[in-house]
């Protein structure tokens, strides 16, 4: 049995706790796999989450045995952490076989010195602060989770589910992780190097209707001519005015926005269809498979064929 200890504290984000917990608990119903899940707070008392939900731990941290996996969630309570909690993590974190954080739980690991010399991530809104406060940590703001040796850190809230599924897949195999994902009605599809934002979330929504319409058009027609000149015509602006206005209102350039949308569309087609790489490249406006391959390697770190092999769910009869 692989034991999992989840640390609780006042101001914890409840989904950081319950998301991964439900993934590990799902393994209890999967034949051949089992996790012993425990929760502990600094003194064993109930804690109040950032949303007001009261969580009752199994025990105090001082009474918790060394687990296989030590999971540290985030939440508002990480802003001014209990010094005793940080001291406990510093003393006991290195003894766990696997050290995991969700969201701003990375700040607690960093405060305990457990991320020094490692790559890590956290919620996008807190990456700059983590990098500033802990220069010995290499903060990667884009991925939804980062694994560096036996230490794994994940981005905001729901990405803890993605990381937990990856850990279950490592322990029990892909079929187990896929079964659990199906029961939770989530997709076993998000690789760790997938960016925290979709193009539509990463960019702001334009204030003016012509530019908002262009954003919608790009998302719905990734295979069309999406050059600045073509998009400017649709917005009834000169190319120069359009490019300047688009960046001002969305926070990104038209070219970068198009690049992200096309990548997301290609990724979904590789995950959801059996279309060949050449067909996918054409449907997404890349022109050639090589152009799509370069985009995938640049933004996801793997070629399209490898991405499909790793992240497309196995078919079932």
Number of C-alpha atoms within 10 A of each C-alpha: 9 14 18 22 24 25 24 31 29 22 21 28 28 21 20 26 25 18 19 24 21 14 23 26 16 21 19 14 13 15 9 9 17 19 17 14 17 18 22 23 23 21 16 19 17 18 21 19 21 17 13 13 13 14 19 15 21 17 17 16 22 13 12 15 12 16 22 18 23 26 29 27 33 32 24 17 21 20 13 9 16 15 12 11 19 19 15 15 23 18 12 16 25 15 15 20 14 18 24 26 29 34 29 33 30 29 30 27 22 24 21 19 18 20 23 16 12 17 18 28 31 32 26 19 13 18 21 15 13 22 19 12 12 17 13 15 20 16 21 19 21 20 23 29 31 25 18 12 10 12 23 24 32 31 34 25 25 17 25 29 27 26 27 23 25 22 19 24 16 12 14 17 13 18 14 22 25 21 16 25 19 12 11 14 9 12 16 21 21 17 18 21 17 17 19 21 14 14 20 15 9 15 18 16 17 19 11 12 11 15 23 18 14 20 22 13 15 20 19 12 16 22 18 15 12 19 12 18 16 13 22 22 13 15 18 13 16 14 17 11 11 21 19 14 18 24 18 13 17 20 15 17 18 23 13 13 22 20 19 20 21 25 23 19 21 25 21 15 21 21 18 12 11 12 13 12 20 14 15 25 25 17 19 23 22 22 15 15 17 15 12 24 18 15 20 20 13 11 15 19 15 17 16 24 13 11 19 21 12 15 16 21 16 11 5 4 3
